[in-house]
Amino acid sequence: MFQIKKVCCIGAGYVGGPTCSVIAQMCPEITVTVVDVNESRIKAWNSDTLPIYEPGLKEVVESCRGRNLFFSTDIDSAIREADLVFISVNTPTKTYGMGKGRAADLKFIEACARRIVEVSDGYKIVTEKSTVPVRAAESIRRIFDANTKPSLNLQVLSNPEFLAEGTAVRDLKEPDRVLIGGDETAEGQRAIRALCAVYEHWVPKARIITTNTWSSELSKLAANAFLAQRISSINSISALCEATGADVEEVAKAIGMDQRIGSKFLKASVGFGGSCFQKDVLNLVYLCEALNLPEVASYWQQVIDMNEYQRRRFACRIIDCLFNTVTGKKIALLGFSFKKDTGDTRESSSIYISKYLMDEGAKLFIYDPKVLKEQIIHDLSQPSISEDNPQRVSELVTVTTDPYEACQSAHALVICTEWDMFKELDYEKIYKKMLKPAFIFDGRRVLDHLHPDLQNIGFQIETIGKKVTSTRIPYTPAAVCSRISVSEPPTKKAKV
């Protein structure tokens, strides 16, 4: 059996960096090199300040960096020397042309494939680690076949990641499953066995699943679509709870105890975010449309539409409770990453809540313990968020490093990320410094256990899926709640 001794990973981002760091730690006899064109990112991986935040990641990197784990910008040398090459580059949603707003842009995948075939010789296993549309491996293989050499033998596998940001190290060390897809030929099966042998250093064989390439690629998209669907499903119930007096947490517990359903991903919130869920569901929608499956496409589009609706509905609730206007009012927004324990802001609900409030002229004071000021300003300055007027960000947004400063003289406190530290803040101190009536809008239900205490202090509390203080039905202008067309690019957001 072919034995993998050297690994190259193209892409030092949220997937490539943690994945290869864990492989290096678990397989000390394998040399792992992570490469990237971004010099500053590689410099950060080689420093004490890693470019991404993940609990436990720094300890993993420090345990093997310089021993059998290396970070480099010398891409060609790393590819040339490797037995296994992971492709772990970004596959963003297209922002132009055919498939705009839904289809995955594979330009970085194609660039990797061309570079690999150009500098490689001998036998190598090339593995998709990025989330890609079905049959992307076929595109890679066609590039290889069109540029092959007499001494070259490149086998293409699919090995999608299933890690969650915030628990990436744990997910990599104790995975629910490892999925490897490849050709059903003898050469393809040989490559699959070689990659299986790497994971078998720490993953039980029963948890390593092998399939054909297309099943592996589709399984990744389907897994993320199912998870996003559950979040949108419970969020739809949260709206019903607010209208009837039910508590979505109690409803989620009741249905989650049914073993056929289970309790995971039944946490109502202001909406899902991150690099995968929206992108992958939209990719699935586009795939279904391309295959002439309009009913299937419409079904999955509803998952995205419900997420959009939940965000707008939450923003409308803020506006309604603040007497139908937030113009010129200071609002403290706590949390900007798309979830706790990560600094990743991609598709964060905080971005869209900020947009809706900025559209109404609110003055936002934003605090997040891990997201840098530059990242927040960058996200809010994107044309789809800033309405092509970046100047309004400088006029309406202040990023602070102190949550108490953010709340000083604020009309409302809005929690958009479930950071544990928000449970420990001194809310009596915060209340004294806020304008009255002082509102808390808990978009993540992190303060449920504190509601009686917060009400005794004097706060007006609004949360997801439960009536706490206000008995008003949220104000929802028709223009805001009109359904976003399936054909409309998701980058175009409805104004509040």
Secondary structure, DSSP 8 states (H G I E B T S, - for coil): -----EEEEE--STTHHHHHHHHHHH-TTSEEEEE-S-HHHHHHHTSSS-SS--TTHHHHHHHHBTTTEEEES-HHHHHHH-SEEEE-----B--SSTTTTTSB--HHHHHHHHHHHHH--EEEEEEE-S---TTHHHHHHHHHHHT--TTEEEEEEE------TTSHHHHHHS-S-EEEEE-SSHHHHHHHHHHHHHHTTTS-GGGEEEEEHHHHHHHHHHHHHHHHHHHHHHHHHHHHHHHHT--HHHHHHHHHTSTTT-STT----S---SSSHHHHHHHHHHHHHHTT-HHHHHHHHHHHHHHHHHHHHHHHHHHHHTTT--TT-EEEEE--SSSTT----TT-HHHHHHHHHHHTT-EEEEE-SSS-HHHHHHHHTSHHHHTT-THHHHHHEEE-S-HHHHHTT-SEEEE-S--GGGGSS-HHHHHHHS-SS-EEEETT-TTGGGHHHHHHHT-EEEETTB-SS--S-----HHHHS---TTS-TTS----
